Amino acid sequence: MQPLGFLISDINRGMVIDNKEITELNAQVSALEARLKEAQERIETLEVIQEIDRSLTSELNLEPLLHKILAGAVKVSKASAGSLLLLDELTGELVFAVVEGGGGENLQGTRISRDTGIAGWVAAHQKPLIVDDVSQDQRYYQNIAKTFGMKLTSLLCVPMISHNRVTGVLQVVHTQPGHYFGPSEQGLLTAFASKAAISLENARLYESLKEERDKLLVVEDEIRKRLARDLHDGPTQFVAAIVMSLGFLKELIQKTPKQAPAEVDYAHDLAEKTLRQLRTLLFDLRPVILETQGLIPALDLYTERLQETDNLNIDLIVEHEFSRLKTKAEMAIFAVIQEAVANAKKHAHASKIDLILRIDEQQDRLVVTIKDNGQGFDIRAVTEGYDKRDSMGMINMQERADALNGILKINSKMGQGTEIILSLPLAENLLDRFKEK
């Protein structure tokens, strides 16, 4: 049996060991609780991202989408404020499309060069960036800082990239002391920006499709009006004359039969003219020969019919022979010629038109020239007032040239006629018989 002193010593030693173990266990529990809290916060953030992503996917209108993207970025990063800047590919500038919080709403629409500020650096390098003290960072654009009118404690900026191409940047800020962005927020916002960039591209494609649809509707309406006008001014008048001639012929047969043959000849001539005009209209709507035999035979027939039906002095001059072009190219060239000739007849009142096709061998380009001796026009005046006109002819010609990677040039002066030159790369528009039937 141990003495009482030894027993007390053993008990104290055991209590010390138990206290150490308890302390270690408490530390482990605290660490696990912190990790659990961090995991729960991350799960909540991911759920927020998923919810926002669903909202972005369902939004196809650009303006509401931009606001949703920025609101989502601020929410995901738990920031005080933020801004979304889009890259203008034509100028290379970054444009403040949406600004939320921080008193910087008046920045909306402001443009900065792509090499300016932290946003410019992120767009140029396609890398995210965290800046904890913007006052010490030379990249920070002080003019923008003055607009916010507040002290930033931390700034996080990430690029919006789609198909390896920067479309804009997302920028969020903290304004409360002691709040800073870290690698976790950077990773989450970078992932969110990638999803947002895809949604942004989809919305832009959707808006582009809407614009194309609207253009098609305008062109369709213009064609319908032109067809109605051509029918009214041409075949309809002839048909009315034929009807009157046949009515007169009935009276002649009853009263003076000897004069009837002459009236029959007159009605027959009118009917032939009407038939030619109708065939010309059908040819203009869909020149089948263009699809079957190609551009030059179609232009031969086109100029021949214009000479017959409109008594128009029009010459086709092909300076160099060339192979068949792709269907898209032949149809576009033919449409540009039709539009130019129609304008020369209707607006310029030209009496002579030359259609010239030649090859620029040095640049390997096909050059199509439509030249008339009409009254000409002031190009600047017509261009500036084009949105108030019913006709879309010049826009249609330009769009057809763009579709072929071509260049459209118009030369005209009052009283000096008009020259329209369409130049397009020859090699890429030649028909590849192995690919295109």
TIDOBA-422443 format. One record per residue (C-alpha): residue number from 1; residue in three letters; x, z, y. Coordinates in nm, 4 decimals, m for minus. Layout:
<NUM; "ALA"; <X; Z; Y>>
...
END
This chain:
<1; "MET"; <0.0000; 0.0000; 0.0000>>
<2; "GLN"; <0.1390; m0.1180; 0.3397>>
<3; "PRO"; <0.1726; 0.1229; 0.6246>>
<4; "LEU"; <m0.0857; 0.0967; 0.8994>>
<5; "GLY"; <0.1719; m0.0392; 1.1510>>
<6; "PHE"; <0.2522; m0.3391; 0.9312>>
<7; "LEU"; <m0.1188; m0.4191; 0.8884>>
<8; "ILE"; <m0.1760; m0.4140; 1.2629>>
<9; "SER"; <0.1286; m0.6443; 1.3157>>
<10; "ASP"; <m0.0033; m0.8969; 1.0634>>
<11; "ILE"; <m0.3460; m0.8984; 1.2251>>
<12; "ASN"; <m0.1971; m0.9611; 1.5696>>
<13; "ARG"; <0.0195; m1.2417; 1.4310>>
<14; "GLY"; <m0.2900; m1.4072; 1.2767>>
<15; "MET"; <m0.4817; m1.3821; 1.6017>>
<16; "VAL"; <m0.1965; m1.5535; 1.7859>>
<17; "ILE"; <m0.1963; m1.8367; 1.5320>>
<18; "ASP"; <m0.5736; m1.8722; 1.5570>>
<19; "ASN"; <m0.5592; m1.8878; 1.9385>>
<20; "LYS"; <m0.3006; m2.1689; 1.9275>>
<21; "GLU"; <m0.5089; m2.3664; 1.6829>>
<22; "ILE"; <m0.8173; m2.3123; 1.8939>>
<23; "THR"; <m0.6319; m2.4315; 2.2032>>
<24; "GLU"; <m0.5141; m2.7452; 2.0220>>
<25; "LEU"; <m0.8603; m2.8083; 1.8855>>
<26; "ASN"; <m1.0107; m2.7707; 2.2313>>
<27; "ALA"; <m0.7595; m3.0205; 2.3693>>
<28; "GLN"; <m0.8438; m3.2673; 2.0930>>
<29; "VAL"; <m1.2161; m3.2200; 2.1545>>
<30; "SER"; <m1.1676; m3.2788; 2.5264>>
<31; "ALA"; <m0.9699; m3.5935; 2.4556>>
<32; "LEU"; <m1.2352; m3.7174; 2.2149>>
<33; "GLU"; <m1.5085; m3.6396; 2.4652>>
<34; "ALA"; <m1.3191; m3.8338; 2.7353>>
<35; "ARG"; <m1.2719; m4.1296; 2.5010>>
<36; "LEU"; <m1.6371; m4.1101; 2.3982>>
<37; "LYS"; <m1.7448; m4.1042; 2.7615>>
<38; "GLU"; <m1.5158; m4.3996; 2.8370>>
<39; "ALA"; <m1.6569; m4.5902; 2.5374>>
<40; "GLN"; <m2.0144; m4.5119; 2.6425>>
<41; "GLU"; <m1.9411; m4.6306; 2.9972>>
<42; "ARG"; <m1.7839; m4.9483; 2.8602>>
<43; "ILE"; <m2.0845; m5.0107; 2.6346>>
<44; "GLU"; <m2.3179; m4.9565; 2.9296>>
<45; "THR"; <m2.1095; m5.1970; 3.1379>>
<46; "LEU"; <m2.1137; m5.4583; 2.8606>>
<47; "GLU"; <m2.4907; m5.4183; 2.8329>>
<48; "VAL"; <m2.5130; m5.4743; 3.2092>>
<49; "ILE"; <m2.2963; m5.7858; 3.1757>>
<50; "GLN"; <m2.5156; m5.9125; 2.8921>>
<51; "GLU"; <m2.8289; m5.8506; 3.0960>>
<52; "ILE"; <m2.6819; m6.0230; 3.4016>>
<53; "ASP"; <m2.5558; m6.3096; 3.1852>>
<54; "ARG"; <m2.9097; m6.3699; 3.0556>>
<55; "SER"; <m3.0323; m6.3709; 3.4137>>
<56; "LEU"; <m2.7621; m6.6186; 3.5198>>
<57; "THR"; <m2.8298; m6.8494; 3.2246>>
<58; "SER"; <m3.1975; m6.8755; 3.3133>>
<59; "GLU"; <m3.1296; m6.9469; 3.6829>>
<60; "LEU"; <m3.0703; m7.3146; 3.7635>>
<61; "ASN"; <m3.1266; m7.3089; 4.1386>>
<62; "LEU"; <m2.7906; m7.2812; 4.3130>>
<63; "GLU"; <m2.8682; m7.0522; 4.6070>>
<64; "PRO"; <m3.0433; m6.7746; 4.4072>>
<65; "LEU"; <m2.7726; m6.8039; 4.1397>>
<66; "LEU"; <m2.4913; m6.7370; 4.3892>>
<67; "HIS"; <m2.6630; m6.4177; 4.5038>>
<68; "LYS"; <m2.7150; m6.3062; 4.1428>>
<69; "ILE"; <m2.3506; m6.3710; 4.0577>>
<70; "LEU"; <m2.2198; m6.1599; 4.3448>>
<71; "ALA"; <m2.4718; m5.8806; 4.2875>>
<72; "GLY"; <m2.3669; m5.8778; 3.9225>>
<73; "ALA"; <m1.9975; m5.8659; 4.0128>>
<74; "VAL"; <m2.0491; m5.5677; 4.2450>>
<75; "LYS"; <m2.2550; m5.3907; 3.9785>>
<76; "VAL"; <m2.0130; m5.4573; 3.6931>>
<77; "SER"; <m1.7104; m5.3372; 3.8905>>
<78; "LYS"; <m1.9035; m5.0484; 4.0527>>
<79; "ALA"; <m1.7744; m5.1699; 4.3887>>
<80; "SER"; <m1.8914; m5.0938; 4.7418>>
<81; "ALA"; <m1.9152; m5.4561; 4.8569>>
<82; "GLY"; <m1.8072; m5.8051; 4.7663>>
<83; "SER"; <m1.7961; m6.1737; 4.8469>>
<84; "LEU"; <m1.8160; m6.5015; 4.6560>>
<85; "LEU"; <m1.6070; m6.7903; 4.7856>>
<86; "LEU"; <m1.6571; m7.1471; 4.6611>>
<87; "LEU"; <m1.3898; m7.4142; 4.6634>>
<88; "ASP"; <m1.4770; m7.7234; 4.8658>>
<89; "GLU"; <m1.2984; m7.9946; 4.6672>>
<90; "LEU"; <m1.3191; m8.2455; 4.9515>>
<91; "THR"; <m1.1335; m8.0289; 5.2044>>
<92; "GLY"; <m0.9518; m7.7891; 4.9703>>
<93; "GLU"; <m1.0945; m7.4942; 5.1655>>
<94; "LEU"; <m1.2560; m7.1760; 5.0380>>
<95; "VAL"; <m1.6016; m7.1112; 5.1800>>
<96; "PHE"; <m1.7723; m6.7693; 5.1950>>
<97; "ALA"; <m2.0935; m6.8651; 5.0118>>
<98; "VAL"; <m2.2376; m6.5135; 4.9707>>
<99; "VAL"; <m2.1328; m6.1742; 5.1124>>
<100; "GLU"; <m2.2902; m5.8445; 5.0066>>
<101; "GLY"; <m2.2438; m5.5063; 5.1730>>
<102; "GLY"; <m1.9695; m5.3817; 5.3995>>
<103; "GLY"; <m2.1143; m5.5374; 5.7130>>
<104; "GLY"; <m1.9478; m5.8703; 5.6388>>
<105; "GLU"; <m2.2648; m6.0778; 5.6057>>
<106; "ASN"; <m2.1749; m6.2741; 5.9192>>
<107; "LEU"; <m1.8788; m6.4131; 5.7246>>
<108; "GLN"; <m2.1148; m6.6370; 5.5296>>
<109; "GLY"; <m2.0203; m6.9998; 5.5840>>
<110; "THR"; <m1.6715; m6.9136; 5.7132>>
<111; "ARG"; <m1.3974; m7.1423; 5.5834>>
<112; "ILE"; <m1.0382; m7.0508; 5.5093>>
<113; "SER"; <m0.7580; m7.2708; 5.3813>>
<114; "ARG"; <m0.6742; m7.2422; 5.0139>>
<115; "ASP"; <m0.3331; m7.0884; 5.0905>>
<116; "THR"; <m0.4810; m6.8147; 5.3119>>
<117; "GLY"; <m0.5439; m6.4528; 5.2176>>
<118; "ILE"; <m0.5655; m6.2807; 4.8823>>
<119; "ALA"; <m0.8575; m6.5044; 4.7814>>
<120; "GLY"; <m0.6432; m6.8115; 4.8532>>
<121; "TRP"; <m0.3567; m6.6704; 4.6460>>
<122; "VAL"; <m0.5885; m6.6016; 4.3508>>
<123; "ALA"; <m0.7407; m6.9519; 4.3717>>
<124; "ALA"; <m0.3986; m7.1170; 4.3922>>
<125; "HIS"; <m0.2394; m6.9158; 4.1090>>
<126; "GLN"; <m0.5563; m6.8855; 3.8967>>
<127; "LYS"; <m0.4743; m6.5185; 3.8298>>
<128; "PRO"; <m0.6668; m6.1958; 3.9010>>
<129; "LEU"; <m0.5187; m5.9508; 4.1497>>
<130; "ILE"; <m0.5670; m5.5833; 4.2399>>
<131; "VAL"; <m0.4485; m5.4572; 4.5792>>
<132; "ASP"; <m0.4780; m5.0822; 4.6437>>
<133; "ASP"; <m0.3466; m5.0836; 4.9999>>
<134; "VAL"; <m0.4390; m5.4089; 5.1724>>
<135; "SER"; <m0.2667; m5.2996; 5.4936>>
<136; "GLN"; <0.0673; m5.3248; 5.3120>>
<137; "ASP"; <m0.0034; m5.6626; 5.1519>>
<138; "GLN"; <0.1106; m5.9625; 5.3571>>
<139; "ARG"; <m0.1382; m6.1886; 5.1785>>
<140; "TYR"; <m0.4364; m6.0010; 5.3224>>
<141; "TYR"; <m0.6105; m6.2032; 5.5931>>
<142; "GLN"; <m0.6433; m5.9658; 5.8897>>
<143; "ASN"; <m0.9075; m6.1763; 6.0687>>
<144; "ILE"; <m1.1390; m6.1228; 5.7723>>
<145; "ALA"; <m1.0556; m5.7514; 5.7708>>
<146; "LYS"; <m1.1680; m5.7199; 6.1316>>
<147; "THR"; <m1.5012; m5.8780; 6.0444>>
<148; "PHE"; <m1.5704; m5.6127; 5.7813>>
<149; "GLY"; <m1.4873; m5.3406; 6.0308>>
<150; "MET"; <m1.4086; m5.0800; 5.7647>>
<151; "LYS"; <m1.1128; m4.9383; 5.5747>>
<152; "LEU"; <m1.0689; m5.0646; 5.2213>>
<153; "THR"; <m0.9206; m4.8380; 4.9587>>
<154; "SER"; <m0.8917; m5.1027; 4.6888>>
<155; "LEU"; <m0.9574; m5.4742; 4.6456>>
<156; "LEU"; <m1.0048; m5.6763; 4.3261>>
<157; "CYS"; <m1.0141; m6.0548; 4.3280>>
<158; "VAL"; <m1.0589; m6.2828; 4.0235>>
<159; "PRO"; <m1.0788; m6.6625; 3.9907>>
<160; "MET"; <m1.3883; m6.8448; 3.8671>>
<161; "ILE"; <m1.2576; m7.1066; 3.6237>>
<162; "SER"; <m1.4518; m7.3707; 3.4328>>
<163; "HIS"; <m1.2837; m7.6374; 3.2184>>
<164; "ASN"; <m0.9411; m7.5308; 3.3496>>
<165; "ARG"; <m1.0566; m7.5946; 3.7056>>
<166; "VAL"; <m1.1046; m7.3323; 3.9787>>
<167; "THR"; <m1.4507; m7.3492; 4.1328>>
<168; "GLY"; <m1.4255; m7.0330; 4.3436>>
<169; "VAL"; <m1.3255; m6.6659; 4.3497>>
<170; "LEU"; <m1.5063; m6.3341; 4.3244>>
<171; "GLN"; <m1.3801; m6.0567; 4.5497>>
<172; "VAL"; <m1.4996; m5.6924; 4.5336>>
<173; "VAL"; <m1.3849; m5.3893; 4.7357>>
<174; "HIS"; <m1.3957; m5.0098; 4.7321>>
<175; "THR"; <m1.4443; m4.8281; 5.0634>>
<176; "GLN"; <m1.4752; m4.4696; 4.9452>>
<177; "PRO"; <m1.1570; m4.2576; 4.9436>>
<178; "GLY"; <m1.0169; m4.1951; 4.5977>>
<179; "HIS"; <m1.1884; m4.4962; 4.4380>>
<180; "TYR"; <m0.9589; m4.7637; 4.2995>>
<181; "PHE"; <m0.9845; m5.0566; 4.0645>>
<182; "GLY"; <m0.7893; m5.0562; 3.7392>>
<183; "PRO"; <m0.7121; m5.2856; 3.4454>>
<184; "SER"; <m1.0504; m5.2081; 3.2877>>
<185; "GLU"; <m1.2475; m5.3308; 3.5914>>
<186; "GLN"; <m1.0156; m5.6311; 3.6212>>
<187; "GLY"; <m1.0786; m5.7304; 3.2572>>
<188; "LEU"; <m1.4544; m5.6877; 3.2871>>
<189; "LEU"; <m1.4792; m5.8807; 3.6136>>
<190; "THR"; <m1.2557; m6.1598; 3.4796>>
<191; "ALA"; <m1.4820; m6.1995; 3.1752>>
<192; "PHE"; <m1.7895; m6.1922; 3.3993>>
<193; "ALA"; <m1.6370; m6.4530; 3.6335>>
<194; "SER"; <m1.5831; m6.6912; 3.3400>>
<195; "LYS"; <m1.9497; m6.6685; 3.2424>>
<196; "ALA"; <m2.0558; m6.7032; 3.6063>>
<197; "ALA"; <m1.8406; m7.0152; 3.6484>>
<198; "ILE"; <m2.0215; m7.1837; 3.3572>>
<199; "SER"; <m2.3610; m7.0906; 3.5029>>
<200; "LEU"; <m2.2488; m7.2221; 3.8415>>
<201; "GLU"; <m2.1427; m7.5536; 3.6890>>
<202; "ASN"; <m2.4761; m7.5843; 3.5058>>
<203; "ALA"; <m2.6660; m7.5194; 3.8286>>
<204; "ARG"; <m2.4622; m7.7812; 4.0113>>
<205; "LEU"; <m2.5284; m8.0336; 3.7341>>
<206; "TYR"; <m2.8974; m7.9502; 3.7546>>
<207; "GLU"; <m2.9008; m8.0030; 4.1321>>
<208; "SER"; <m2.7069; m8.3268; 4.0884>>
<209; "LEU"; <m2.9658; m8.4483; 3.8378>>
<210; "LYS"; <m3.2432; m8.3597; 4.0810>>
<211; "GLU"; <m3.0682; m8.5547; 4.3553>>
<212; "GLU"; <m3.0250; m8.8541; 4.1241>>
<213; "ARG"; <m3.3915; m8.8326; 4.0274>>
<214; "ASP"; <m3.4933; m8.8260; 4.3932>>
<215; "LYS"; <m3.2706; m9.1256; 4.4635>>
<216; "LEU"; <m3.4238; m9.3149; 4.1715>>
<217; "LEU"; <m3.7707; m9.2382; 4.3026>>
<218; "VAL"; <m3.6731; m9.3687; 4.6456>>
<219; "VAL"; <m3.5202; m9.6836; 4.4956>>
<220; "GLU"; <m3.8240; m9.7343; 4.2732>>
<221; "ASP"; <m4.0549; m9.7003; 4.5726>>
<222; "GLU"; <m3.8393; m9.9412; 4.7730>>
<223; "ILE"; <m3.8460; m10.1985; 4.4909>>
<224; "ARG"; <m4.2219; m10.1597; 4.4609>>
<225; "LYS"; <m4.2668; m10.2171; 4.8346>>
<226; "ARG"; <m4.0310; m10.5137; 4.8338>>
<227; "LEU"; <m4.2115; m10.6688; 4.5363>>
<228; "ALA"; <m4.5477; m10.6200; 4.7070>>
<229; "ARG"; <m4.4109; m10.7747; 5.0268>>
<230; "ASP"; <m4.2573; m11.0706; 4.8417>>
<231; "LEU"; <m4.5779; m11.1304; 4.6470>>
<232; "HIS"; <m4.7845; m11.1133; 4.9655>>
<233; "ASP"; <m4.5589; m11.3402; 5.1690>>
<234; "GLY"; <m4.4988; m11.5932; 4.8915>>
<235; "PRO"; <m4.7085; m11.6543; 4.5784>>
<236; "THR"; <m5.0191; m11.4819; 4.7135>>
<237; "GLN"; <m5.0345; m11.7204; 5.0103>>
<238; "PHE"; <m4.9855; m12.0208; 4.7843>>
<239; "VAL"; <m5.2522; m11.9019; 4.5399>>
<240; "ALA"; <m5.4938; m11.8581; 4.8316>>
<241; "ALA"; <m5.4140; m12.2136; 4.9438>>
<242; "ILE"; <m5.4699; m12.3423; 4.5887>>
<243; "VAL"; <m5.8099; m12.1721; 4.5730>>
<244; "MET"; <m5.9083; m12.3265; 4.9057>>
<245; "SER"; <m5.7813; m12.6668; 4.7905>>
<246; "LEU"; <m5.9827; m12.6489; 4.4678>>
<247; "GLY"; <m6.2959; m12.5529; 4.6638>>
<248; "PHE"; <m6.2417; m12.8483; 4.8939>>
<249; "LEU"; <m6.1791; m13.0688; 4.5899>>
<250; "LYS"; <m6.5230; m12.9801; 4.4489>>
<251; "GLU"; <m6.6842; m13.0968; 4.7699>>
<252; "LEU"; <m6.4797; m13.4179; 4.7671>>
<253; "ILE"; <m6.5825; m13.4985; 4.4116>>
<254; "GLN"; <m6.9489; m13.4678; 4.5138>>
<255; "LYS"; <m6.9264; m13.6410; 4.8527>>
<256; "THR"; <m6.6188; m13.8675; 4.8698>>
<257; "PRO"; <m6.4652; m13.8987; 4.5200>>
<258; "LYS"; <m6.2042; m14.1482; 4.6411>>
<259; "GLN"; <m6.0234; m13.8747; 4.8354>>
<260; "ALA"; <m6.0125; m13.6388; 4.5382>>
<261; "PRO"; <m5.6849; m13.7650; 4.3810>>
<262; "ALA"; <m5.4894; m13.6901; 4.6973>>
<263; "GLU"; <m5.6290; m13.3360; 4.7067>>
<264; "VAL"; <m5.5425; m13.2928; 4.3376>>
<265; "ASP"; <m5.1835; m13.3924; 4.4143>>
<266; "TYR"; <m5.1743; m13.1418; 4.7002>>
<267; "ALA"; <m5.3066; m12.8614; 4.4788>>
<268; "HIS"; <m5.0590; m12.9578; 4.2055>>
<269; "ASP"; <m4.7658; m12.9353; 4.4495>>
<270; "LEU"; <m4.8834; m12.5931; 4.5638>>
<271; "ALA"; <m4.9114; m12.4769; 4.2029>>
<272; "GLU"; <m4.5542; m12.5932; 4.1294>>
<273; "LYS"; <m4.4201; m12.4104; 4.4354>>
<274; "THR"; <m4.6068; m12.0978; 4.3317>>
<275; "LEU"; <m4.4630; m12.1193; 3.9808>>
<276; "ARG"; <m4.1093; m12.1537; 4.1164>>
<277; "GLN"; <m4.1548; m11.8538; 4.3426>>
<278; "LEU"; <m4.2951; m11.6439; 4.0593>>
<279; "ARG"; <m4.0034; m11.7398; 3.8374>>
<280; "THR"; <m3.7625; m11.6478; 4.1175>>
<281; "LEU"; <m3.9298; m11.3076; 4.1521>>
<282; "LEU"; <m3.9056; m11.2502; 3.7784>>
<283; "PHE"; <m3.5413; m11.3577; 3.7870>>
<284; "ASP"; <m3.4705; m11.1120; 4.0684>>
<285; "LEU"; <m3.6374; m10.8300; 3.8763>>
<286; "ARG"; <m3.4542; m10.8986; 3.5526>>
<287; "PRO"; <m3.2123; m11.1903; 3.5293>>
<288; "VAL"; <m3.2004; m11.2352; 3.1515>>
<289; "ILE"; <m2.9260; m11.4957; 3.1868>>
<290; "LEU"; <m2.7039; m11.2242; 3.3340>>
<291; "GLU"; <m2.7275; m11.0319; 3.0075>>
<292; "THR"; <m2.6925; m11.3341; 2.7788>>
<293; "GLN"; <m2.4434; m11.5641; 2.9556>>
<294; "GLY"; <m2.2754; m11.3505; 3.2200>>
<295; "LEU"; <m2.2252; m11.3211; 3.5940>>
<296; "ILE"; <m2.1195; m11.6747; 3.6920>>
<297; "PRO"; <m2.4049; m11.8600; 3.5117>>
<298; "ALA"; <m2.6499; m11.6064; 3.6575>>
<299; "LEU"; <m2.5166; m11.6673; 4.0095>>
<300; "ASP"; <m2.5348; m12.0436; 3.9541>>
<301; "LEU"; <m2.9036; m12.0176; 3.8693>>
<302; "TYR"; <m2.9647; m11.7623; 4.1456>>
<303; "THR"; <m2.8202; m11.9842; 4.4218>>
<304; "GLU"; <m2.9976; m12.2918; 4.2827>>
<305; "ARG"; <m3.3357; m12.1213; 4.2990>>
<306; "LEU"; <m3.2721; m11.9889; 4.6490>>
<307; "GLN"; <m3.1978; m12.3439; 4.7600>>
<308; "GLU"; <m3.5236; m12.4652; 4.6061>>
<309; "THR"; <m3.7652; m12.1885; 4.7000>>
<310; "ASP"; <m3.6241; m12.0699; 5.0333>>
<311; "ASN"; <m3.4561; m12.3917; 5.1413>>
<312; "LEU"; <m3.1475; m12.1770; 5.1954>>
<313; "ASN"; <m2.8019; m12.3256; 5.2438>>
<314; "ILE"; <m2.6082; m12.1042; 5.0026>>
<315; "ASP"; <m2.2835; m12.1941; 4.8286>>
<316; "LEU"; <m2.1203; m12.0260; 4.5281>>
<317; "ILE"; <m1.7402; m12.0545; 4.5321>>
<318; "VAL"; <m1.5486; m11.9266; 4.2276>>
<319; "GLU"; <m1.1797; m11.9534; 4.3155>>
<320; "HIS"; <m1.0478; m11.8105; 3.9878>>
<321; "GLU"; <m1.1926; m11.8042; 3.6393>>
<322; "PHE"; <m1.2177; m11.4664; 3.4673>>
<323; "SER"; <m1.3547; m11.3245; 3.1418>>
<324; "ARG"; <m1.6889; m11.1562; 3.0981>>
<325; "LEU"; <m1.7187; m10.8163; 3.2624>>
<326; "LYS"; <m1.8858; m10.5087; 3.1233>>
<327; "THR"; <m2.2638; m10.5156; 3.1493>>
<328; "LYS"; <m2.2634; m10.2319; 3.4017>>
<329; "ALA"; <m2.0146; m10.4171; 3.6236>>
<330; "GLU"; <m2.1977; m10.7523; 3.6103>>
<331; "MET"; <m2.5326; m10.5913; 3.6907>>
<332; "ALA"; <m2.3837; m10.3909; 3.9791>>
<333; "ILE"; <m2.2105; m10.6949; 4.1323>>
<334; "PHE"; <m2.5253; m10.9041; 4.0985>>
<335; "ALA"; <m2.7345; m10.6285; 4.2611>>
<336; "VAL"; <m2.4917; m10.5996; 4.5553>>
<337; "ILE"; <m2.5091; m10.9774; 4.6058>>
<338; "GLN"; <m2.8906; m10.9703; 4.5895>>
<339; "GLU"; <m2.9046; m10.6922; 4.8472>>
<340; "ALA"; <m2.6599; m10.8659; 5.0802>>
<341; "VAL"; <m2.8415; m11.2012; 5.0559>>
<342; "ALA"; <m3.1806; m11.0349; 5.1112>>
<343; "ASN"; <m3.0476; m10.8669; 5.4256>>
<344; "ALA"; <m2.8978; m11.1948; 5.5485>>
<345; "LYS"; <m3.2329; m11.3730; 5.5039>>
<346; "LYS"; <m3.4620; m11.1019; 5.6344>>
<347; "HIS"; <m3.2667; m10.9278; 5.9103>>
<348; "ALA"; <m2.9839; m11.1614; 6.0090>>
<349; "HIS"; <m3.1918; m11.4836; 5.9850>>
<350; "ALA"; <m2.8846; m11.6610; 5.8471>>
<351; "SER"; <m2.8923; m12.0360; 5.7838>>
<352; "LYS"; <m2.5690; m12.0419; 5.5820>>
<353; "ILE"; <m2.4414; m11.7997; 5.3171>>
<354; "ASP"; <m2.1198; m11.8217; 5.1138>>
<355; "LEU"; <m2.0646; m11.6285; 4.7904>>
<356; "ILE"; <m1.6922; m11.6199; 4.7088>>
<357; "LEU"; <m1.5391; m11.4726; 4.3937>>
<358; "ARG"; <m1.1620; m11.4531; 4.3615>>
<359; "ILE"; <m0.8918; m11.2550; 4.1840>>
<360; "ASP"; <m0.6335; m11.0558; 4.3804>>
<361; "GLU"; <m0.3516; m11.1002; 4.1271>>
<362; "GLN"; <m0.1116; m10.8615; 4.3004>>
<363; "GLN"; <m0.3542; m10.5700; 4.2726>>
<364; "ASP"; <m0.5424; m10.6993; 3.9667>>
<365; "ARG"; <m0.8766; m10.6711; 4.1410>>
<366; "LEU"; <m1.1883; m10.8847; 4.1499>>
<367; "VAL"; <m1.2960; m10.9506; 4.5092>>
<368; "VAL"; <m1.6554; m11.0571; 4.5822>>
<369; "THR"; <m1.7322; m11.1724; 4.9369>>
<370; "ILE"; <m2.0802; m11.2413; 5.0794>>
<371; "LYS"; <m2.0482; m11.4082; 5.4179>>
<372; "ASP"; <m2.3318; m11.5290; 5.6442>>
<373; "ASN"; <m2.3641; m11.6888; 5.9870>>
<374; "GLY"; <m2.6527; m11.4660; 6.0949>>
<375; "GLN"; <m2.6984; m11.2592; 6.4060>>
<376; "GLY"; <m2.4858; m10.9697; 6.2821>>
<377; "PHE"; <m2.5395; m10.6020; 6.3668>>
<378; "ASP"; <m2.3755; m10.2922; 6.5113>>
<379; "ILE"; <m2.2445; m10.1128; 6.2012>>
<380; "ARG"; <m2.2062; m9.7723; 6.3719>>
<381; "ALA"; <m2.5567; m9.7779; 6.5211>>
<382; "VAL"; <m2.7139; m9.8764; 6.1903>>
<383; "THR"; <m2.5148; m9.6167; 5.9958>>
<384; "GLU"; <m2.5967; m9.3312; 6.2351>>
<385; "GLY"; <m2.9709; m9.4056; 6.2251>>
<386; "TYR"; <m2.9852; m9.4784; 5.8544>>
<387; "ASP"; <m3.1737; m9.1622; 5.7598>>
<388; "LYS"; <m3.4632; m9.2789; 5.9791>>
<389; "ARG"; <m3.4890; m9.6210; 5.8150>>
<390; "ASP"; <m3.7076; m9.7136; 5.5198>>
<391; "SER"; <m3.4426; m9.9284; 5.3537>>
<392; "MET"; <m3.1733; m9.7813; 5.1281>>
<393; "GLY"; <m2.9834; m10.1105; 5.0919>>
<394; "MET"; <m2.6430; m10.0064; 5.2285>>
<395; "ILE"; <m2.6498; m9.6795; 5.0362>>
<396; "ASN"; <m2.7424; m9.8623; 4.7155>>
<397; "MET"; <m2.4543; m10.1062; 4.7594>>
<398; "GLN"; <m2.2077; m9.8231; 4.8255>>
<399; "GLU"; <m2.3230; m9.6258; 4.5210>>
<400; "ARG"; <m2.2916; m9.9318; 4.2972>>
<401; "ALA"; <m1.9384; m9.9878; 4.4252>>
<402; "ASP"; <m1.8488; m9.6223; 4.3630>>
<403; "ALA"; <m1.9810; m9.6455; 4.0054>>
<404; "LEU"; <m1.7242; m9.9196; 3.9376>>
<405; "ASN"; <m1.4367; m9.7360; 4.1128>>
<406; "GLY"; <m1.4696; m10.0128; 4.3674>>
<407; "ILE"; <m1.4388; m10.0394; 4.7447>>
<408; "LEU"; <m1.7173; m10.1735; 4.9662>>
<409; "LYS"; <m1.6286; m10.2982; 5.3122>>
<410; "ILE"; <m1.8692; m10.4374; 5.5736>>
<411; "ASN"; <m1.7527; m10.6408; 5.8728>>
<412; "SER"; <m2.0098; m10.7388; 6.1320>>
<413; "LYS"; <m2.0534; m10.7846; 6.5053>>
<414; "MET"; <m2.3543; m10.8800; 6.7088>>
<415; "GLY"; <m2.3840; m11.2586; 6.7176>>
<416; "GLN"; <m2.0893; m11.3137; 6.4805>>
<417; "GLY"; <m2.2449; m11.2878; 6.1357>>
<418; "THR"; <m2.1715; m11.0422; 5.8569>>
<419; "GLU"; <m1.9103; m11.0246; 5.5831>>
<420; "ILE"; <m1.9535; m10.7876; 5.2886>>
<421; "ILE"; <m1.6528; m10.7442; 5.0588>>
<422; "LEU"; <m1.6755; m10.5721; 4.7207>>
<423; "SER"; <m1.3385; m10.5110; 4.5545>>
<424; "LEU"; <m1.3099; m10.3550; 4.2096>>
<425; "PRO"; <m1.0342; m10.3004; 3.9510>>
<426; "LEU"; <m1.0471; m10.5886; 3.7067>>
<427; "ALA"; <m0.8861; m10.4476; 3.3924>>
<428; "GLU"; <m1.1111; m10.1420; 3.3553>>
<429; "ASN"; <m1.4268; m10.3494; 3.4165>>
<430; "LEU"; <m1.3494; m10.6307; 3.1726>>
<431; "LEU"; <m1.5676; m10.6457; 2.8637>>
<432; "ASP"; <m1.4108; m10.4932; 2.5544>>
<433; "ARG"; <m1.5915; m10.6836; 2.2814>>
<434; "PHE"; <m1.4871; m10.4337; 2.0180>>
<435; "LYS"; <m1.6574; m10.1449; 2.1996>>
<436; "GLU"; <m1.9453; m10.2971; 2.3887>>
<437; "LYS"; <m2.1985; m10.5253; 2.2307>>
END
